[in-house]
């Protein structure tokens, strides 16, 4: 899952291009002129991106589960929920906020941001800053003195994941705030 995370984020950025395009910004002017609550409209748009991204994530996870079941007969998938959430959650939220923020500045910047998850996943970052946790999952168990360690995550890595999550939320909030300011002419 950590290895295909950049592809999942790439799909999320493609979903974002539908909602940050020039045509969508022109349609938003008309929608803002109606009596509809624009915050609800923005929530529905964000929900659509999240639902599409969730579909991609479930497809990847389903393929992994099928592989484990068919080749190894292993079906204890409950033990993989926490690692999957640790890998997907913060990174996907970060890309959502980052992409929406860039899209609120200029729609074409979202296309340029599509390379960021690939660069962050391949960069030799320390484990707390590891975007996809690929190097953490490959290296951390080797540092432990047990042959088959239980799943443990050091506190600095958890803080790194929380940092990606909060930065993504902050960028998304800023993009929505930026959109509301530009609609009022400020």
SVG drawing of the C-alpha trace seen along z (x, -y; Angstrom):
<svg xmlns="http://www.w3.org/2000/svg" viewBox="-32 -44 51 65">
<polyline fill="none" stroke="black" stroke-width="0.4" points="0.0,0.0 2.9,-2.4 4.4,-1.7 1.2,-2.5 0.3,-5.5 1.7,-8.0 -0.6,-6.5 -3.6,-6.8 -2.7,-10.5 -2.3,-11.0 -5.9,-9.7 -7.0,-12.1 -5.3,-15.0 -7.1,-14.1 -10.4,-14.2 -9.5,-17.6 -8.9,-18.9 -12.7,-18.6 -13.4,-20.9 -10.7,-23.4 -10.9,-23.9 -11.6,-27.2 -15.0,-25.9 -15.9,-25.1 -14.8,-28.5 -17.1,-30.1 -19.9,-27.9 -19.2,-28.8 -20.1,-32.4 -23.5,-31.3 -23.9,-29.0 -22.9,-31.7 -25.6,-33.9 -28.3,-31.4 -29.9,-31.0 -28.1,-27.8 -25.6,-27.6 -22.2,-27.6 -20.6,-25.9 -22.9,-22.9 -22.0,-22.9 -18.3,-23.0 -18.8,-20.1 -20.5,-18.1 -17.6,-18.8 -15.1,-17.7 -17.2,-14.6 -17.1,-13.7 -13.3,-13.9 -13.1,-11.9 -15.5,-9.3 -13.6,-8.9 -10.3,-8.6 -11.9,-6.1 -12.9,-4.0 -9.3,-4.0 -8.0,-3.0 -10.6,-0.2 -9.6,1.1 -6.0,1.3 -6.8,2.8 -9.1,5.3 -6.4,6.4 -4.0,6.9 -6.6,8.9 -7.2,11.1 -3.5,11.7 -3.0,12.7 -6.1,15.0 -5.3,16.7 -1.6,17.2 -1.1,17.6 -4.6,18.5 -4.3,15.6 -7.5,13.8 -6.6,11.9 -7.3,8.6 -8.3,6.8 -4.6,6.6 -4.0,4.5 -6.5,1.8 -4.3,-0.4 -1.3,-0.3 -3.6,-1.1 -5.1,-4.1 -1.6,-5.2 -0.4,-5.1 -3.5,-6.4 -5.2,-8.9 -2.6,-11.6 -1.1,-11.4 -4.5,-11.5 -5.7,-14.5 -2.4,-16.3 -2.8,-15.9 -6.4,-17.0 -5.5,-20.2 -2.4,-20.8 -4.2,-20.2 -7.2,-22.3 -5.0,-25.1 -3.0,-25.2 -6.3,-24.9 -7.7,-27.9 -4.6,-29.9 -4.6,-28.6 -6.2,-25.5 -3.1,-24.4 -1.0,-24.2 -2.9,-21.0 -1.3,-19.3 2.2,-20.4 1.4,-19.1 0.9,-15.6 4.6,-14.9 4.9,-15.9 3.7,-12.5 6.2,-10.7 9.0,-12.9 8.1,-12.8 7.8,-9.0 11.2,-8.6 13.1,-11.2 15.4,-9.9 13.5,-11.5 13.8,-10.5 11.1,-8.1 8.9,-10.8 8.8,-12.8 8.3,-9.7 5.3,-10.5 4.3,-7.0 6.0,-5.2 7.7,-2.8 11.2,-3.2 9.8,-3.0 8.0,0.3 11.1,1.7 13.7,0.5 12.1,0.3 11.4,4.0 15.1,4.8 16.1,2.5 14.2,4.6 15.8,7.6 12.9,10.0 12.4,12.2 8.7,11.4 7.9,8.1 4.4,7.0 3.2,3.8 4.5,0.9 5.0,-2.7 7.4,-5.0 6.0,-8.3 8.1,-10.5 6.6,-8.7 3.1,-9.2 3.8,-12.9 5.0,-13.0 1.8,-11.5 -0.2,-13.9 1.8,-16.8 0.9,-15.7 -2.8,-15.4 -2.9,-18.8 -1.0,-20.5 -3.5,-19.0 -6.5,-20.2 -4.9,-23.7 -4.2,-24.0 -7.8,-22.8 -9.2,-25.4 -7.0,-28.1 -8.2,-27.2 -11.8,-27.5 -11.2,-30.7 -9.4,-32.0 -12.3,-31.1 -14.8,-32.9 -12.6,-36.0 -12.3,-36.1 -16.1,-35.7 -16.7,-38.8 -14.1,-40.8 -11.6,-41.2"/>
</svg>
